[in-house]
Amino acid sequence: MGAKLHSQYARLITTGGQVLLLLVAIQIQEWRVTLGCFSLVALISLLVWLSALRRGRAIGDTPTSRVASAAQGQVELLGYGKPDDSGPILSPLRPRPCLWYRYRIERRDGNSWRTEESGESEACFVLDDGTGQCTLDPHGAEILPRKRETWTEDDRRYSLWLLLPDAPLYALGEFVTVSGITPEEDIHERIKELLSQWKEDRPTLLARFDLDGNGELDMREWELARRQARREVAAEVRQAESRPALNLMRQPKEGYYLISDIAPNDLAHRYRLWAFFHLMVFLACLWALGHFLTHGF
């Protein structure tokens, strides 16, 4: 949950790191330090520019699919957010029904704020576009919610980000349809697991299959146990295969996984602006480095 580096955190770290490097260069005023700091700022801006540019292009260049006809693989979906069968979850800090939340609690430390606690939900939720439903797994997703609430009480500052039910929802990620068909090897594995479970409860196992009451299972009695295990697993498989196929969106092995209640055109515009800003910073650093090397420090 805390391992993912989300967009706003990444922006805070990169921009804050660049400002810190520039302050170090100004304070120390030694040519090696200045050269190193400006080089690092330029490198950070180059990496952020490329990342934001790719994200903006991925959003702008991927056509919107419909759930009912979406191809397997990387797709873009646009619909409305719904809770899954378990219902909506409750957000912390200010409890209210939602699809997803992120929160942060900070405590005043002099003139700055220090994070005391943070977290986010991991429950799945659903995107419905009218032609079908797709379950969104938030694990590994870069989630960009429009709704943010921030308030201060005493020496603490509280921040809460929410995705709300029935709000427009955009998702870009790997679309897969999971059918109820169970592979044969999984059936055999499930039979082995069931027999192992029965062996752990030996009194019940003997009561069911020890026909001659001698306290042991012979070959014939053990074959009866295996046949019963096959019948029970077959019943489980039939029940699973009778359920409708599940459409799922998840983090792809390659590419981006974005979820937001912001319109895709607005998202792409934000990434383009962010890319443009860091391109300007990169070019400014290159100009400064050239000026320092040509005219001295």
Secondary structure, DSSP 8 states (H G I E B T S, - for coil): --S---HHHHHHHHHHHHHHHHHHHHHH--HHHHHHHHHHHHHHHHHHHHHHHHHHHHHHHS-EE-GGG--SEEEEEEEEEEE-TT--EE-SSS--EESEEEEEEEEEETTEEEEEEEEE----EEEE-SS-EEEE--TT-EEE-SEEEEEEETTEEEEEEEE-TTSEEEEEEEEEEE-S---HHHHHHHHHHHHHHHHHSHHHHHHHH-TT-SSS--HHHHHHHHHHHHHHHHHHHHHHHTS--EEEEE--SSS--EEESS-HHHHHHHHHHHHHHHHHHHHHHHHHHHHHHHH--
